[in-house]
């Protein structure tokens, strides 16, 4: 029995028609996993800079962090959004009225709305290690 021949042009069209959407989908997944961060802020801890129920966009590839940068980080299994108030070497106030030096590789973070924010002022270990920082917000 003879098999029917599939024309080469048809195979090329089929590959071309599927290659672009599949390639775009893979690129999108790569960008979501390694470049961009999309998140949601359910609390008022960062008001007025970030309103309650806001969606945020950050980038996972960032250089040196500085005072005022808003970052997304993991703290005790939860993602949090806060502003950097202390970088390595800074002296920051502690909860007991004294001061602490921010250690190398760590940051002291605060929410913009102190009445609503659970941040470095309230934690037993007040510093966020740089490896816990997931993204830096775009445009803030």
C-alpha positions in Angstrom: 0.0 0.0 0.0 1.2 3.5 -0.8 1.1 6.2 1.8 -0.2 9.5 0.7 2.5 12.1 0.5 2.1 15.2 2.6 3.3 18.2 0.7 6.4 20.0 2.2 4.8 23.4 2.0 1.9 22.1 4.2 4.4 20.9 6.9 6.3 24.2 6.8 3.0 26.2 7.2 2.0 23.9 10.1 5.3 24.4 11.8 5.3 28.2 11.2 1.7 28.5 12.4 2.5 26.8 15.7 6.1 28.0 16.2 5.2 31.6 16.7 2.5 31.1 19.3 4.4 28.5 21.2 7.6 30.6 21.1 5.7 33.6 22.4 4.1 31.6 25.1 7.5 30.2 26.3 9.0 33.7 26.2 6.1 35.0 28.3 6.5 32.3 30.9 10.2 32.9 31.0 9.6 36.7 31.6 7.1 35.9 34.4 9.4 33.5 36.1 12.7 35.3 35.9 12.2 39.0 34.9 8.9 40.4 36.1 6.8 40.1 39.2 3.1 40.7 39.3 1.5 40.9 42.7 -1.4 42.2 44.8 -1.4 44.4 47.9 -4.3 43.5 50.2 -3.5 45.9 53.1 -3.1 49.6 53.8 0.5 49.2 55.0 2.0 51.1 52.0 -0.6 53.9 51.7 -0.5 56.5 50.2 2.2 55.2 47.8 0.3 51.9 47.1 -3.4 51.8 47.8 -5.3 48.9 49.3 -6.3 46.2 46.8 -3.7 47.5 44.2 -1.9 45.3 41.7 1.8 45.9 41.4 4.6 45.2 38.9 8.2 44.7 39.8 11.3 43.4 38.2 13.3 40.5 39.6 16.6 41.7 38.0 17.8 44.7 39.9 21.1 46.2 41.0 22.1 47.7 44.3 19.1 48.6 46.5 19.0 52.0 48.1 17.0 54.0 50.6 13.4 54.6 49.4 13.2 51.6 47.1 10.0 49.6 47.4 10.7 45.8 47.5 8.7 42.6 47.5 10.2 40.0 49.9 9.4 36.8 51.6 9.0 36.9 55.4 7.9 33.8 57.3 6.3 32.2 54.3 4.4 35.3 53.2 5.1 37.9 50.5 5.4 41.5 51.8 5.8 44.9 50.2 7.8 47.6 52.1 10.1 50.5 51.6 13.8 50.2 52.4 14.6 52.5 55.3 18.0 51.1 56.2 20.8 49.7 54.1 23.9 47.8 55.3 26.0 50.0 57.7 23.1 52.3 58.7 22.1 52.8 62.3 18.4 52.4 62.8 16.1 52.7 65.8 15.0 49.5 67.6 11.7 48.8 69.3 13.1 49.4 72.7 14.3 53.0 72.0 17.9 52.1 71.3 19.7 51.7 68.0 20.8 48.8 65.8 23.4 48.6 63.0 22.0 47.1 59.8 24.3 44.1 59.0 25.9 43.4 55.7 23.6 41.8 53.2 20.5 42.9 55.1 17.9 45.7 54.9 15.6 47.5 57.4 12.2 47.9 55.9 9.1 50.0 56.9 5.6 50.5 55.6 4.6 54.0 54.5 1.6 53.8 56.8 3.0 53.2 60.3 -0.4 52.6 62.0 -1.2 49.8 59.6 2.2 48.3 58.8 3.8 45.2 60.4 7.4 45.8 59.5 11.0 45.7 60.8 9.9 47.7 63.9 7.8 44.7 65.1 9.9 41.7 64.3 12.2 39.9 66.6 14.8 39.9 63.8 14.2 43.3 62.3 16.3 42.7 59.1 15.4 41.3 55.7 18.3 39.4 54.1 19.0 40.3 50.5 18.4 36.7 49.4 14.7 37.0 50.6 14.1 40.0 48.3 12.2 38.8 45.2 11.6 42.1 43.3 11.9 45.8 43.2 8.8 47.7 42.2 8.7 49.6 38.9 8.0 53.3 38.9 8.1 53.8 42.7 
